[in-house]
Amino acid sequence: MHLTLDQARQMAESCLEIAAEMQLKPITVVVLDAAGQPKALLRQDGTSLLRPEIAQGKARGAVAMGMGSRAIYERAKEQPYFIQSMNALAGGALVPVPGGVLIRKGDEIVGAVGITGDSSDNDEACAVRAIEAAGFTADPG
């Protein structure tokens, strides 16, 4: 199974709706496919300059390592040198904090959603809800 553009757009738009419902600060959301490539990226008005890179770093790390960014965050606490090495391999683009959530269909990883703008926990909760609303399984780690 692959993630279609329509599915990615639906998830990204849903993230904005859920963020409004949750009364989050302005967010940036990216939806990546299983190869870690962007399918959709939306920035709300008022987001800061590096938000697209942060959202992509959360999501790309999840896809690249096969675990949600919450799991990467926990692993960074236990094995900081390993995560530093992974970040070096990723060209410094890995963002090991919650907010990067894998999109699964059964056991298959079909992509990831990365959100940034509010607290990492709120970013993650928003992504989980949007993924599940689209009929997929969310795996935050």
N, CA and C of each residue as an Amber inpcrd file, in Angstrom:
protein
   423
   0.8510000  -1.1880000   0.0000000   0.0000000   0.0000000   0.0000000
   0.8860000   1.2360000   0.0000000   0.4910000   2.2190000  -0.7340000
   1.2230000   3.4870000  -0.7190000   0.2540000   4.6040000  -0.2980000
   0.8240000   5.6810000   0.1460000   0.0600000   6.8460000   0.5850000
  -0.2040000   7.7450000  -0.6150000  -1.4720000   8.0130000  -0.8920000
  -1.8050000   8.8590000  -2.0420000  -1.7400000  10.3330000  -1.6660000
  -1.6760000  11.1670000  -2.6850000  -1.6880000  12.6090000  -2.4680000
  -2.9870000  13.0320000  -1.7900000  -4.1030000  12.4720000  -2.2110000
  -5.3860000  12.8200000  -1.5870000  -5.4040000  12.4600000  -0.1100000
  -4.8680000  11.2860000   0.2380000  -4.8180000  10.8850000   1.6470000
  -3.9070000  11.8200000   2.4450000  -2.7720000  12.1850000   1.8710000
  -1.8440000  13.0930000   2.5470000  -2.4780000  14.4620000   2.7510000
  -3.1400000  14.9680000   1.7260000  -3.8310000  16.2590000   1.8630000
  -4.9140000  16.2020000   2.9340000  -5.6720000  15.1100000   2.9350000
  -6.7320000  14.9510000   3.9280000  -6.1590000  14.9930000   5.3380000
  -5.0490000  14.2910000   5.5580000  -4.4310000  14.2830000   6.8860000
  -3.9070000  15.6610000   7.2610000  -3.2630000  16.3340000   6.3230000
  -2.7130000  17.6650000   6.6080000  -3.8290000  18.6560000   6.9420000
  -4.8890000  18.6500000   6.1470000  -6.0310000  19.5370000   6.4160000
  -6.6840000  19.1910000   7.7450000  -6.8020000  17.9040000   8.0260000
  -7.3850000  17.4590000   9.2930000  -6.5490000  17.9480000  10.4730000
  -5.2310000  17.9420000  10.3190000  -4.3560000  18.4480000  11.3850000
  -4.6730000  19.9030000  11.7090000  -4.8960000  20.7100000  10.6750000
  -5.2220000  22.1200000  10.9140000  -6.5540000  22.2650000  11.6320000
  -7.5400000  21.4650000  11.2410000  -8.8500000  21.5130000  11.9010000
  -8.7530000  21.0680000  13.3610000  -8.0060000  19.9970000  13.5960000
  -7.8450000  19.4820000  14.9580000  -7.0580000  20.4800000  15.8070000
  -6.0380000  21.0940000  15.2280000  -5.2560000  22.1020000  15.9590000
  -6.1410000  23.2670000  16.3890000  -7.0510000  23.6820000  15.5170000
  -7.9790000  24.7620000  15.8720000  -8.9030000  24.3210000  17.0040000
  -9.3960000  23.1010000  16.9020000 -10.2710000  22.5530000  17.9440000
  -9.5410000  22.4640000  19.2850000  -8.2640000  22.0830000  19.2310000
  -7.4530000  21.9640000  20.4470000  -6.9260000  23.3140000  20.9220000
  -7.1600000  24.3650000  20.1400000  -6.6800000  25.7120000  20.4340000
  -5.1530000  25.7590000  20.5620000  -4.4960000  25.1040000  19.5960000
  -3.0350000  25.0970000  19.5860000  -2.4950000  26.4020000  19.0020000
  -1.2500000  26.6820000  19.3030000  -0.5450000  27.7800000  18.6470000
  -0.4460000  27.4200000  17.1570000  -0.1220000  28.3790000  16.2800000
  -0.0090000  28.0660000  14.8450000   0.9730000  26.9170000  14.5950000
   0.5430000  25.9700000  13.7690000   1.3610000  24.7880000  13.5140000
   1.8150000  24.7170000  12.0550000   2.8370000  23.9250000  11.8680000
   3.2710000  23.4840000  10.5480000   3.1440000  21.9780000  10.5570000
   2.5630000  21.4300000   9.4900000   2.3770000  19.9850000   9.3790000
   2.9470000  19.5030000   8.0580000   3.6290000  18.3690000   8.1010000
   4.1130000  17.7190000   6.8920000   3.6460000  16.2720000   6.9230000
   3.3000000  15.7600000   5.7500000   2.9810000  14.3500000   5.5860000
   3.9890000  13.7930000   4.6000000   4.7410000  12.7820000   5.0510000
   5.7520000  12.1440000   4.2230000   5.2770000  10.7680000   3.7940000
   5.7700000  10.3060000   2.6430000   5.4780000   8.9380000   2.2220000
   6.4930000   7.9920000   2.8670000   6.4070000   6.7120000   2.5540000
   7.2730000   5.7160000   3.1840000   8.7410000   5.8890000   2.8260000
   9.0280000   6.6210000   1.7450000  10.4130000   6.9050000   1.3690000
  10.9380000   8.1730000   2.0370000  10.1150000   8.8000000   2.8810000
  10.5340000  10.0130000   3.5720000  10.4250000  11.2670000   2.7380000
   9.6730000  11.2050000   1.6460000   9.5140000  12.3580000   0.7600000
   8.2040000  13.0850000   1.0520000   8.1990000  14.4140000   1.0210000
   6.9770000  15.1730000   1.3190000   5.8700000  14.9250000   0.2980000
   4.6650000  14.6860000   0.8180000   3.4580000  14.5950000  -0.0050000
   2.6080000  15.8470000   0.1930000   2.6630000  16.4110000   1.4050000
   1.8980000  17.6240000   1.7200000   2.6000000  18.3680000   2.8430000
   2.6100000  19.6940000   2.7560000   3.1750000  20.5300000   3.8060000
   2.3330000  21.7900000   3.8910000   1.8150000  22.0760000   5.0930000
   1.0040000  23.2730000   5.3280000   1.5570000  24.0310000   6.5200000
   1.6520000  25.3530000   6.3610000   2.0950000  26.2320000   7.4550000
   0.9780000  27.2120000   7.7440000   0.5400000  27.2500000   8.9910000
  -0.4400000  28.2530000   9.3620000   0.2370000  29.6110000   9.4460000
  -0.5450000  30.6600000   9.2710000  -0.0210000  32.0170000   9.4440000
   0.5340000  32.1510000  10.8560000   1.6630000  32.8260000  10.9670000
   2.2430000  33.0930000  12.2780000   3.2560000  32.0680000  12.7440000
   3.5990000  31.0990000  11.8930000   4.6250000  30.1370000  12.3030000
   6.0060000  30.7140000  12.0260000   6.9780000  30.2470000  12.7730000
   8.3320000  30.7870000  12.6340000   9.0970000  30.1090000  11.4940000
  10.2190000  30.6760000  11.1640000  11.0020000  30.3560000   9.9820000
  11.3730000  28.8780000   9.8220000  11.8380000  28.2280000  10.8630000
  12.3460000  26.8580000  10.7430000  11.2900000  25.7690000  10.9340000
  10.0420000  26.1480000  11.0880000   9.0140000  25.1420000  11.3630000
   8.8970000  24.0540000  10.2990000   8.9850000  24.3660000   9.0030000
   8.9200000  23.2770000   8.0250000  10.0390000  22.2420000   8.2050000
  11.2540000  22.7170000   8.5010000  12.3670000  21.8110000   8.7060000
  12.1890000  20.9820000   9.9720000  11.6270000  21.5980000  11.0190000
  11.3980000  20.8680000  12.2720000  10.3540000  19.7770000  12.0620000
   9.2440000  20.1150000  11.4220000   8.2000000  19.1190000  11.1540000
   8.7490000  17.9670000  10.3250000   9.5300000  18.3020000   9.2930000
  10.1150000  17.2560000   8.4550000  11.1280000  16.4220000   9.2310000
  11.8840000  17.0440000  10.1240000  12.8580000  16.3080000  10.9320000
  12.2000000  15.3180000  11.8700000  11.0610000  15.6970000  12.4300000
  10.3180000  14.7720000  13.2930000   9.8010000  13.5920000  12.4720000
   9.1610000  13.8840000  11.3370000   8.5600000  12.8400000  10.5160000
   9.6180000  11.9830000   9.8150000  10.6520000  12.6120000   9.2800000
  11.6850000  11.8630000   8.5510000  12.4390000  10.9270000   9.4920000
  12.7000000  11.3790000  10.7070000  13.3530000  10.5070000  11.6830000
  12.4990000   9.2830000  11.9810000  11.1900000   9.4920000  12.0870000
  10.2830000   8.3720000  12.3490000  10.3330000   7.3540000  11.2180000
  10.2280000   7.8310000   9.9770000  10.2690000   6.9220000   8.8280000
  11.6350000   6.2380000   8.7380000  12.6930000   7.0010000   8.8790000
  14.0430000   6.4680000   8.7050000  14.3880000   5.4090000   9.7400000
  13.9090000   5.5960000  10.9620000  14.2560000   4.6620000  12.0300000
  13.1510000   3.6500000  12.3030000  12.0020000   3.8120000  11.6540000
  10.9170000   2.8470000  11.8270000  10.2610000   2.9080000  13.1890000
  10.3150000   4.0860000  13.8190000   9.6700000   4.2740000  15.1280000
   9.2500000   5.7270000  15.2570000   8.1350000   5.9470000  15.9530000
   7.6760000   7.3100000  16.1610000   8.7170000   8.1320000  16.8970000
   8.6320000   9.4500000  16.7550000   9.6730000  10.3010000  17.3440000
   9.6440000  10.3130000  18.8660000   8.5200000   9.8980000  19.4870000
   8.5180000   9.7460000  20.9480000   9.4820000   8.6320000  21.3460000
   9.4780000   7.5220000  20.6020000  10.4020000   6.4180000  20.8770000
  11.8450000   6.8540000  20.6350000  12.0570000   7.6690000  19.6150000
  13.4060000   8.1840000  19.3400000  13.8580000   9.0660000  20.4990000
  12.9360000   9.9050000  21.0050000  13.2240000  10.7680000  22.1490000
  13.6380000   9.9350000  23.3670000  12.8750000   8.8770000  23.6390000
  13.1940000   8.0110000  24.7860000  14.5420000   7.3210000  24.5810000
  14.7900000   6.8990000  23.3590000  16.0610000   6.2430000  23.0650000
  17.2190000   7.2290000  23.2080000  16.9990000   8.4880000  22.8520000
  18.0400000   9.5100000  22.9830000  18.4560000   9.6980000  24.4390000
  17.4990000   9.5270000  25.3450000  17.8270000   9.6480000  26.7710000
  18.7100000   8.4890000  27.2280000  18.4610000   7.2990000  26.6680000
  19.1980000   6.1100000  27.0820000  20.4790000   5.8980000  26.2830000
  20.4560000   6.2800000  24.9960000  21.6010000   6.0620000  24.1200000
  21.8970000   7.3370000  23.3140000  22.3400000   8.3930000  24.0060000
  22.5300000   9.6690000  23.3060000  23.5470000   9.6010000  22.1690000
  24.6010000   8.8000000  22.3190000  25.6020000   8.7250000  21.2570000
  25.0350000   8.0680000  20.0050000  24.1530000   7.0800000  20.1800000
  23.5280000   6.4290000  19.0280000  22.6580000   7.4300000  18.2620000
  21.8260000   8.1810000  18.9810000  20.9530000   9.1540000  18.3120000
  21.7780000  10.2790000  17.6970000  22.8530000  10.6970000  18.3580000
  23.7510000  11.6890000  17.7520000  24.3310000  11.1580000  16.4410000
  24.6940000   9.8920000  16.4200000  25.2300000   9.2840000  15.2000000
  24.1710000   9.2330000  14.1100000  22.9410000   8.8740000  14.4650000
  21.8540000   8.8370000  13.4870000  21.5910000  10.2390000  12.9350000
  21.6690000  11.2360000  13.8110000  21.4640000  12.6110000  13.3770000
  22.5820000  13.0460000  12.4290000  23.7990000  12.6150000  12.7020000
  24.9140000  12.9280000  11.7960000  24.6770000  12.2830000  10.4310000
  24.2160000  11.0330000  10.4250000  23.9240000  10.3550000   9.1600000
  22.7950000  11.0520000   8.4020000  21.8790000  11.6580000   9.1570000
  20.7410000  12.3650000   8.5510000  21.1020000  13.8080000   8.1930000
  22.3590000  14.1540000   8.2730000  22.7810000  15.5130000   7.9310000
  22.3070000  16.5510000   8.9280000  22.0920000  16.1300000  10.1780000
  21.6500000  17.0470000  11.2220000  20.1710000  17.3630000  11.1900000
  19.4080000  16.6370000  10.3650000  17.9900000  16.9570000  10.1710000
  17.0480000  16.1770000  11.0760000  17.5500000  15.2720000  11.8900000
  16.7120000  14.4800000  12.7830000  16.2900000  15.3400000  13.9770000
  15.0010000  15.3470000  14.2930000  14.5000000  16.1020000  15.4430000
  13.8730000  15.0980000  16.4090000  14.6370000  14.6460000  17.4220000
  14.2000000  13.5560000  18.2870000  13.3160000  13.9970000  19.4570000
  12.1520000  14.5360000  19.1240000  11.1620000  14.8960000  20.1370000
   9.7880000  14.4670000  19.6250000   8.8000000  14.2670000  20.5190000
   7.4710000  13.8600000  20.0680000   6.8730000  14.8470000  19.0630000
   6.0670000  14.2770000  18.1590000   5.4350000  15.0760000  17.1180000
   5.6210000  14.4860000  15.7360000   6.4290000  13.4220000  15.6360000
   6.5990000  12.6650000  14.4010000   5.9340000  11.3200000  14.5850000
   4.8300000  11.0850000  13.8800000   4.0110000   9.8930000  14.0990000
   3.9570000   9.0610000  12.8210000   4.3050000   7.7890000  12.9500000
   4.2390000   6.8920000  11.8010000   2.7900000   6.6460000  11.3900000
   2.5810000   6.5100000  10.0820000   1.2850000   6.1320000   9.5230000
   1.4140000   4.6720000   9.1180000   0.5730000   3.8270000   9.7000000
   0.6280000   2.3970000   9.3890000  -0.6880000   1.9320000   8.7850000
  -0.5690000   0.9810000   7.8810000  -1.7160000   0.2270000   7.3760000
  -1.3540000  -1.2200000   7.6530000  -1.9920000  -1.8150000   8.6500000
  -1.5550000  -3.1240000   9.1300000  -0.1700000  -2.9710000   9.7300000
   0.7360000  -3.8420000   9.3310000   2.1200000  -3.7740000   9.8290000
   3.0050000  -2.8780000   8.9780000   2.4820000  -2.4230000   7.8450000
   3.2850000  -1.6580000   6.8860000   3.3330000  -0.1710000   7.2400000
   4.5310000   0.4020000   7.2150000   4.6980000   1.8490000   7.3710000
   4.4610000   2.4730000   6.0020000   3.4690000   3.3590000   5.9140000
   3.1650000   4.0090000   4.6330000   3.5800000   5.4750000   4.6240000
   4.0540000   5.9750000   5.7620000   4.4970000   7.3560000   5.8430000
   4.5600000   7.8350000   7.2740000   4.5830000   9.1570000   7.4260000
   4.6100000   9.7690000   8.7590000   4.0650000  11.1830000   8.6680000
   3.4910000  11.6310000   9.7720000   3.0660000  13.0150000   9.9320000
   4.0000000  13.6590000  10.9460000   4.4830000  14.8520000  10.6270000
   5.2780000  15.6340000  11.5570000   4.5910000  16.9580000  11.7970000
   4.4510000  17.3190000  13.0540000   3.8230000  18.5910000  13.4190000
   4.7280000  19.3150000  14.3940000   4.7850000  20.6320000  14.2450000
   5.5090000  21.4870000  15.1760000   4.7690000  22.8120000  15.3060000
   4.9040000  23.4250000  16.4680000   4.3020000  24.7330000  16.6900000
   3.7930000  24.9220000  18.1010000   3.3140000  23.8450000  18.6950000
   2.8130000  23.8940000  20.0660000   3.7500000  23.0110000  20.8940000
   3.2900000  22.5220000  22.0380000   4.1290000  21.5940000  22.8060000
   4.2570000  20.2960000  22.0140000   5.3320000  19.5890000  22.2310000
   5.5410000  18.3290000  21.5180000   4.3990000  17.3490000  21.7750000
   3.9030000  17.3030000  23.0010000   2.7850000  16.4000000  23.3230000
   1.5350000  16.7760000  22.5400000   1.2350000  18.0670000  22.4400000
   0.0640000  18.5120000  21.6740000   0.2550000  18.2710000  20.1810000
   1.4750000  18.5130000  19.6880000   1.7650000  18.2360000  18.2790000
   1.4760000  16.7670000  17.9730000   1.9720000  15.8920000  18.8340000
   1.7840000  14.4520000  18.6520000   0.3040000  14.0660000  18.7190000
  -0.4260000  14.5880000  19.6860000  -1.8500000  14.2620000  19.8340000
  -2.6330000  14.6790000  18.5970000  -2.3040000  15.8020000  18.0400000
  -2.9530000  16.2980000  16.8310000  -2.6890000  15.3540000  15.6610000
  -1.4440000  14.9520000  15.4920000  -1.0740000  14.0400000  14.3990000
  -1.7850000  12.7030000  14.5420000  -1.8190000  12.1680000  15.7490000
  -2.4830000  10.8770000  15.9900000  -3.9420000  10.9460000  15.5800000
  -4.6220000  11.9750000  16.0030000  -6.0450000  12.1100000  15.6790000
  -6.2760000  12.2070000  14.1750000  -5.4410000  12.9570000  13.4760000
  -5.6030000  13.1250000  12.0260000  -5.3420000  11.8160000  11.2810000
  -4.3230000  11.0910000  11.6930000  -4.0080000   9.8130000  11.0570000
  -5.1600000   8.8320000  11.2450000  -5.6640000   8.7520000  12.4590000
  -6.7600000   7.8280000  12.7370000  -8.0460000   8.2460000  12.0210000
  -8.2990000   9.5420000  11.8990000  -9.4720000  10.0320000  11.1860000
  -9.4220000   9.6430000   9.7130000  -8.2110000   9.4770000   9.1720000
  -8.0460000   9.1050000   7.7610000  -8.1230000   7.5840000   7.5600000
  -8.3290000   6.8320000   8.6410000  -8.4850000   5.3840000   8.5260000
  -7.2090000   4.5810000   8.6210000  -6.1370000   5.2110000   9.1060000
  -4.8690000   4.5280000   9.2780000  -4.6100000   4.3330000  10.7690000
  -3.5500000   3.5940000  11.0830000  -3.1230000   3.4010000  12.4710000
  -1.9740000   4.3580000  12.7370000  -2.0910000   5.1150000  13.8110000
  -1.0390000   6.0540000  14.2310000  -0.0920000   5.3480000  15.1780000
   1.2090000   5.5370000  14.9580000   2.2310000   4.9360000  15.8020000
   3.1950000   6.0270000  16.2600000   2.8990000   6.6400000  17.4280000
   3.7630000   7.7190000  17.9140000   5.0670000   7.2160000  18.5520000
   5.1140000   5.9190000  18.8460000   6.3190000   5.3640000  19.4640000
   6.0520000   5.0110000  20.8910000
